[in-house]
Amino acid sequence: MRLPEVELPARAVDGKGGALYRARRRVYLPMLLPALILYVVLYILPAVSGMVISFTSWSGLGAQIIWVGFQNYVDLFTDRVFLSALGNTLALTLIVGVAHFVIVSASMIVLRSTKGRAFIRSAVFLPAIISPIAIGVSVAFLFNPKGLVNSALGLVGMEALQRPWLGPDDILSVIIVGVIWSSAGFYTVLLMSAVDSIPESLFEAARIEGASLFQQFRHITLPLTRDMFSTAAVLWVIAGIKTFEIILAIVGQAGTPPIQSRTLAIEQYLRVTSAEGGGIPQLGTATAIGVVMTTITVILILLSRRIARRNSVEL
């Protein structure tokens, strides 16, 4: 006997367009709408308006807005001061990023099996919770001509190494040292949290097989923490491009920061506060610098994620 055919509905009940799908939309869309409105108002609209302002000449509220097109960008990329700030920003971001990777990798090798590692992590994380202004002032105190660094070199008979560390030739190196000291602890603790999730049995098996600490790091720790390394790289790129307070504290106390110490964030600040440009704020140019910073950040994030991208490793 042939059973009668049952005609199924055109769309599955739980498929796209089905009754369950429509019911879910009726629930989550009203809940999502307030957050979406806030995001558009507080983030999307300011970003779009900032891009529009970057194509204008404007000195602030009450001043006339003049449309200049791409002239702000042309002026920036033909300005040696801006190009110097761009180079300093890229150098700081890349050098400090590499230093972070080396420091964090060494910490992951050593601290994983060190007694008292919880205390050590707390100690290295301490600079991350101190104000960058305070750190900058401390760094300036250490490296000023009569500071602790030169004094210590004199005490050990190494006067030949004494230098005007805050002078134009060495100021960027001092800034890089200060940034590394203030931020390396954060990334160390971040990556060590990923190491804690790796089963100890993997390391025990590697030790039985005769693997050295470096081999354990290369073949176990690094593959299983690759996602966290990628996240840390993204966080540092964002923070590195925006480095501002510590630089201002180190070199800004005596007036306008010298060209050799400026990053894009510092240069943008000077354009907004009319420290340059004959005392007239250059909000259009400053906004154009912000667009350049955002573009560089996006490019570096994409590059860092592509470099870190590998086949996922699962336990």
N, C-alpha and C positions, 0 to 999 in steps of 0.2 A: 504494500500500500504506500502510495506516495504522500508524504506529509505536505500540507499546504505551505506555500512560501510565505514568510513573514516579511513584510516590507519595513526596512530599517529607516529611521529618520535621515534626512539629507545630511545633517551634521551630528556628530557624536555628542552625547550629552555633556561630556567633560572636555570636548575639543574646542579649538578656537572658534568662537562664535556660538558655542553651545550655551545651554541654560546656566550651567555652573560657571562658565567663563564670564557670562554677563553678570551673574550674581557677584562674582569676585570684583569685577570692575566697579560695580555700584558701591562696594564696600571700601576698596582701597583708594579710589580716585578722590573722594571727598577728604580722606585722611591725608593724602599726599598734597592736595592743593595748597593748604596754608604754607607748608615748607617750600613748595615750588614758587609761590608768590614771593616769599621772603628772599629766596635765592636769586630770583630775577631782579628784585628791587635793590638788594644789597650788594650783589656781585655782578650780574650780567649788565645791568644798565650803567653802573659806574665804569665798568670795563669798556663798554661801547662809547660812552661819553668821553672817556680818557683818550681813546683812539682818535675820536673826532677832534678833541682839543690839540692833539699832537700835530694836526695839520693847520694850526692857526698860530697867530702871534697875539699873545694875551698876557697882560701883566697883573691880572687879578680883578676882584669885584669892583665894579664901577668903571673899569677901563673898556675901551672898544675892542671887540674881537675881530681880527683881520684874518681872512682866509689866505694862507700862503702855500697850500698844497704840500709838496714834498721838500720845500725849502729848508725846513727844520732838520730833516734827515740829511740833506746835502751839506748843510752847515756843520752838523755834528761830525760826519765822516771826512770832513776836510779840516777839522779842528784838532791840532796836535794835543791839546789838553784832554779832549774827550778820548782820542785814540790811546793816549797814555793811560787814562783811567780804564779803558776797555782792556788793554793789555795787562794792567795790574790785577784786574778782576779775574781774568782767565788764569793768570799765573797763580794767584792766591788759591782759587778754587781747585785747580789741578794739583798743585804742589801739596796743599793741605790734604786733599783727597787721597793722594798716594801715601802721604805720611800716616793718615788714619788707617789705611789698609795694612800698612806694615806694623803699626803699633797694635792694632786689633788682632792681627794674625799671630803676632808674638804672644799677646796676652792669652789668646785661645789655646796656644800650645802649652804655655807655662801654668796659667791659673787654673786650668781644668783639674789638675791633680795636686794643687798646692794647698797645704793646710792653712786655714784662716783666710780662704779666698773670699768669703762673704765680707770680712772686714776690709780686705784689699779693694774689692769692688766699690764699697762705700767710700773709701778714701779717694779712689781715682774719679769717682762720680762727683765729688764735692765741687770742683771748679764749674761744673755745669749748672749749679744752682746759685752761683755767685753772680752778681750783676756784672755785665760786660764792662760797664763804666768803671767799676772798682778794679776789675782785672786790668783794664787799660791803664789806669792811673798807677797800679802796682808795676806793670811792665815799664812804663815811662820812668818810674823811680829807679828801677833796677838798672836801666840802660842809659840813664843820663850821664853826661861826662864825668860827674863825680859820684856816680851811683855804685851799687854793690858790685856789679860785674867788673868795672874798671878797677875798683878798689881791690877786689880779690885777685885780679891779674897782677896788680902791683905787689901784693903781699907775697905771691909765690915767685916773684922775679920774672914775670912775663910782660914787662912794660911794653915790649914791642907789639904786643897784640892789643893794647889799649887803643880804642877808636872812639870817634864821636858817633856812637851807634844810632843816634836819632838824627844824624845828618842825612842829606839827600842820597848818598851812596848806599847806606845800609838801612834806611828806615823801613823799606818794604820787607826786608829779611826779619827785622824785629817784629813787625806786625804779624808775619807768618808764624813766627815762634809763639807769639801771644795767642793767636787763634788756635794753633795746635794744642797748646797747653789747656786752653779753656774748653775745648770741645771734644778732645780725644776720649775723655772718660765717658761721655754720654754714649758714644758709639761702641766703646768697649763693653759697657753694661748691656747695651741693646743686643749685641752679638752673643755675649755670654749667656743671655737668656735662651737663645736658640740652642747653644751647646748643651744646656741642662736638659733639653728634651731628647737628646740622643741616648739610647740605652747603653748602660755601662758594659753590657755583655759584648758589644761590638769592639770596644777598646780592649777588653780582656782577651778576646779571641786574637786581636791583632798583636798584643804583647806576647801571647803564646807562640805566635808565628814568627816572633822576632822583629816586629816592625818598630822602627824608631819613633820618637815623638813627632818628628817632621813627617814621616810616612803616614802616621795615624792622622795627622792634620790634613795631608794631601788627599788621602783615599777615603777618609771617614768624615772628618769634621767639615771640610770645605764643601764636598758634594751635598751634605745634608743641611747645610746652612746657607746654601746659595741664594735661596729666596730672601732670606733676611739680609744678606749682603746687598742684594739688589735694592731692597727697601731702604737700607742705610745709605746707599749711594744716591738715591733720589732725594732723601732728606738732606744730605750734605750739599748737593747741587743747589737746592732751593736756599739753604742757609748761606752757602758760600757766595752766591751772586748778590745776596742782600746784606753782606757784612758791612756794618756801619758803626755801631756804638763803640766797639773796642778801638777802632781806628780814630774816631773823633776824640776819645779819651787820651790816646797816646800822643797824637800830634796836633790836636785842635785847641789846646789850652793857650798856646802862644799867638793865636789868631787864625787866619785862613790856612788850612792844611796845605803843605807844599804839593806840587804836581806829582812828585815821585811817590807820594803816599796815597793818592786818591784812587778810590774805586768808583764804579758807576753809581753806587748809592750815595757816596760822598759828593760826587759831582752833581747829582740830581738835587741833593740838599742845598748845595751852594747856589744852584740856579733858582731854586724856589725862594730862598731867604735873601736873594739879591746881593749875596756876598761877591758875586761877579756880575758883569754886565752893566757897570756904571751905577749900581744901586737900584736898578729896576728889576723886579722879579721877571723871570723868563719862564712862565708857566707852560707855554706851548713847547718850548725846547725841553723843559724838565719832564713833561709828559712823554715826549718822544723818547727820552732816555729810558723811561719806564717801559715803553713798548719794546725797546731794544733788549732790556733786561729780561722781560718775559719771553721774548723770542729765543734768546740764548739759553734760558732755563729750559724751555721745552726741547730745544735741540739736544742739550747735554743729557737731559733725562732720557730721551729716546735712545741716544747713543749708549748711555750706561746700561739701560735695560737690554739693549741688543747684545752688548758685550757679555752681560751676565746671563743671557738666556741660554739654557741648555735643556736637554731632556730631563724632566723631573725625576728625582730619585725618591722612591718610597720605601719605607721600612717594611 
